[in-house]
Amino acid sequence: MSFGSKAAERLADKIILITGASSGIGEATAREFASVANGKIRLILTARREERLKKLSDQLKIQFPLIKIHSAPLDVSVKTQIKPFIAGLPSEFADIDVLINNAGKALGRSNVGEISDDDLDGMMQTNVLGLINMTQAVLPIFKKKNSGDIVNLGSIAGKDAYPGGAIYCASKAAVNFFTTSLRKELINTRIRVMEVQPGAVLTEFSLVRFHGDQDASDAVYKGTEPLTAQDIAEIIVFGVSRRQNTVVAETLVFPSHQASASHVYKKPE
Ligand SMILES: NC(=O)c1ccc[n+]([C@@H]2O[C@H](COP(=O)([O-])OP(=O)(O)OC[C@H]3O[C@@H](n4cnc5c(N)ncnc54)[C@H](OP(=O)(O)O)[C@@H]3O)[C@@H](O)[C@H]2O)c1
C-alpha cells in the first residue's frame, strides 16, 4: 500500500479537534487532514474568530462532500470556556481522537521590565494555560479508550531564547516540558504525545506580535524564504497518520536559511 493510502486508512473517521483553526498553521492543518483523509474525517474547528471558521468549514464541505465539521468559537485563554465546550460537543464529535493544541501567539518584543501586562497575560494564558487546560479537558476521553493523539505546537523559541522574547520563549519552553512530562506519564498507554517546533513560518504570527503593524511584520521576513503553514501542516498530519506504535515525539523544523532562533541568512538587498 502506498504512503498516501496508508495515511488515509489510518485517519479514516477520526475526530480531530484543532485550536486556532481560523488562521495560519491551524487552518492549513484542517485543510491537510481533510485532503489526506479524502474528506473521510470529522473536524472540530475552534478559535475566537467565528466568521473565519465558518468560511473554512463551508469551503471544506464543498471540496470534500463526505466531511463532517463542527466549528464553534472557543477562547482557550478563558479557562471557564474549556470544560463546558468539550462536555457540550454534539454526540458525533464527542469521542475525540486527536487534539491539536495549536492556538498561540507572541505579543511584542519588549525587554523584561517593559512588557505590558496585556502582552504577558495574553501569551501565558493562551500558550501555556490554554494548552494545559485543553489537554486536561480532553485527556480523560483518551484515557477511557486507551488511545488518542496530542500534538502541541512548540517553537524553536522554546529551545533557543532570544532578547525581546522572554515571555514567548518561556511559554514555549513550558510547552516543551509539559509535553515531555505528559509523554512520560502516559508511557503505559497507547496515547501518543507529540510536539512540533517550527522556526520561521509566514502566517499572521508577526502581524499579531506587532499588534497589526504590517511594516514591522514584513521586516521580519525580508530577504528570507520562511516556511509556509502548509509545510507545518504536512508534518503534523504525517505524525498523526503513523502506525500506532510510532511516536514522532519532537520535530524541529526550519526553513533552509535558518539554523537557530536568531541564526538566519538574509539575502542582501
Ligand atoms: N509562525 C511562526 O513563525 C511560528 C513559529 C513557531 C511556532 N509557532 C506557533 O504555531 C502556532 C500557530 O501560529 P501561527 O503561526 O499559525 O499564527 P496565526 O496565523 O496568528 O494563528 C494563530 C491562531 O491562534 C488562534 N488564537 C490566538 N489566541 C487564541 C485564543 N486565546 N483562543 C483560541 N485561539 C486563539 C488565532 O485565532 P483567533 O484570533 O481567531 O482566536 C489563530 O487561529 C502558535 O502556537 C505559534 O506560537 C508559530
The ligand as an SDF file (V2000), in Angstrom:
LIG
                    3D

 48 52  0  0  0  0  0  0  0  0999 V2000
    4.5370   31.4220   12.6280 N   0  0  0  0  0  0  0  0  0  0  0  0
    5.6720   31.0840   13.2300 C   0  0  0  0  0  0  0  0  0  0  0  0
    6.7660   31.5290   12.8510 O   0  0  0  0  0  0  0  0  0  0  0  0
    5.6460   30.1020   14.3770 C   0  0  0  0  0  0  0  0  0  0  0  0
    6.8610   29.5320   14.7790 C   0  0  0  0  0  0  0  0  0  0  0  0
    6.8640   28.6550   15.8280 C   0  0  0  0  0  0  0  0  0  0  0  0
    5.6860   28.3150   16.4600 C   0  0  0  0  0  0  0  0  0  0  0  0
    4.5130   28.8820   16.0590 N   0  0  0  0  0  0  0  0  0  0  0  0
    3.2980   28.5220   16.7940 C   0  0  0  0  0  0  0  0  0  0  0  0
    2.3430   27.9990   15.8970 O   0  0  0  0  0  0  0  0  0  0  0  0
    1.0350   28.2100   16.4160 C   0  0  0  0  0  0  0  0  0  0  0  0
    0.1380   28.7940   15.3330 C   0  0  0  0  0  0  0  0  0  0  0  0
    0.6160   30.0840   14.9820 O   0  0  0  0  0  0  0  0  0  0  0  0
    0.5130   30.6600   13.5030 P   0  0  0  0  0  0  0  0  0  0  0  0
    1.8970   30.9080   13.0470 O   0  0  0  0  0  0  0  0  0  0  0  0
   -0.3720   29.8410   12.6670 O   0  0  0  0  0  0  0  0  0  0  0  0
   -0.1160   32.1050   13.8380 O   0  0  0  0  0  0  0  0  0  0  0  0
   -1.5160   32.7800   13.4250 P   0  0  0  0  0  0  0  0  0  0  0  0
   -1.6800   32.7810   11.9400 O   0  0  0  0  0  0  0  0  0  0  0  0
   -1.5330   34.0880   14.1340 O   0  0  0  0  0  0  0  0  0  0  0  0
   -2.5950   31.7980   14.0620 O   0  0  0  0  0  0  0  0  0  0  0  0
   -2.7890   31.7260   15.4320 C   0  0  0  0  0  0  0  0  0  0  0  0
   -4.1240   31.0670   15.7060 C   0  0  0  0  0  0  0  0  0  0  0  0
   -4.3120   31.0150   17.1260 O   0  0  0  0  0  0  0  0  0  0  0  0
   -5.6200   31.4840   17.4160 C   0  0  0  0  0  0  0  0  0  0  0  0
   -5.6650   32.0660   18.7530 N   0  0  0  0  0  0  0  0  0  0  0  0
   -4.9440   33.0910   19.2610 C   0  0  0  0  0  0  0  0  0  0  0  0
   -5.3250   33.3470   20.5240 N   0  0  0  0  0  0  0  0  0  0  0  0
   -6.3130   32.4590   20.8240 C   0  0  0  0  0  0  0  0  0  0  0  0
   -7.1000   32.2090   21.9630 C   0  0  0  0  0  0  0  0  0  0  0  0
   -6.9490   32.9330   23.0820 N   0  0  0  0  0  0  0  0  0  0  0  0
   -8.0240   31.2340   21.9140 N   0  0  0  0  0  0  0  0  0  0  0  0
   -8.1830   30.4900   20.7960 C   0  0  0  0  0  0  0  0  0  0  0  0
   -7.4590   30.6690   19.6800 N   0  0  0  0  0  0  0  0  0  0  0  0
   -6.5410   31.6500   19.6990 C   0  0  0  0  0  0  0  0  0  0  0  0
   -5.9410   32.5030   16.3370 C   0  0  0  0  0  0  0  0  0  0  0  0
   -7.3340   32.5860   16.1370 O   0  0  0  0  0  0  0  0  0  0  0  0
   -8.2940   33.7500   16.6780 P   0  0  0  0  0  0  0  0  0  0  0  0
   -7.5080   35.0230   16.6420 O   0  0  0  0  0  0  0  0  0  0  0  0
   -9.4540   33.7020   15.7090 O   0  0  0  0  0  0  0  0  0  0  0  0
   -8.6650   33.3140   18.0470 O   0  0  0  0  0  0  0  0  0  0  0  0
   -5.3020   31.8340   15.1300 C   0  0  0  0  0  0  0  0  0  0  0  0
   -6.2010   30.9210   14.5580 O   0  0  0  0  0  0  0  0  0  0  0  0
    1.2080   29.0940   17.6510 C   0  0  0  0  0  0  0  0  0  0  0  0
    1.1840   28.2940   18.8140 O   0  0  0  0  0  0  0  0  0  0  0  0
    2.5920   29.6840   17.4590 C   0  0  0  0  0  0  0  0  0  0  0  0
    3.2010   30.0460   18.6770 O   0  0  0  0  0  0  0  0  0  0  0  0
    4.4630   29.7560   15.0210 C   0  0  0  0  0  0  0  0  0  0  0  0
  1  2  1  0
  2  3  2  0
  2  4  1  0
  4  5  1  0
  4 48  2  0
  5  6  2  0
  6  7  1  0
  7  8  2  0
  8  9  1  0
  8 48  1  0
  9 10  1  0
  9 46  1  0
 10 11  1  0
 11 12  1  0
 11 44  1  0
 12 13  1  0
 13 14  1  0
 14 15  2  0
 14 16  1  0
 14 17  1  0
 17 18  1  0
 18 19  2  0
 18 20  1  0
 18 21  1  0
 21 22  1  0
 22 23  1  0
 23 24  1  0
 23 42  1  0
 24 25  1  0
 25 26  1  0
 25 36  1  0
 26 27  1  0
 26 35  1  0
 27 28  2  0
 28 29  1  0
 29 30  1  0
 29 35  2  0
 30 31  1  0
 30 32  2  0
 32 33  1  0
 33 34  2  0
 34 35  1  0
 36 37  1  0
 36 42  1  0
 37 38  1  0
 38 39  2  0
 38 40  1  0
 38 41  1  0
 42 43  1  0
 44 45  1  0
 44 46  1  0
 46 47  1  0
M  CHG  2   8   1  16  -1
M  END
$$$$
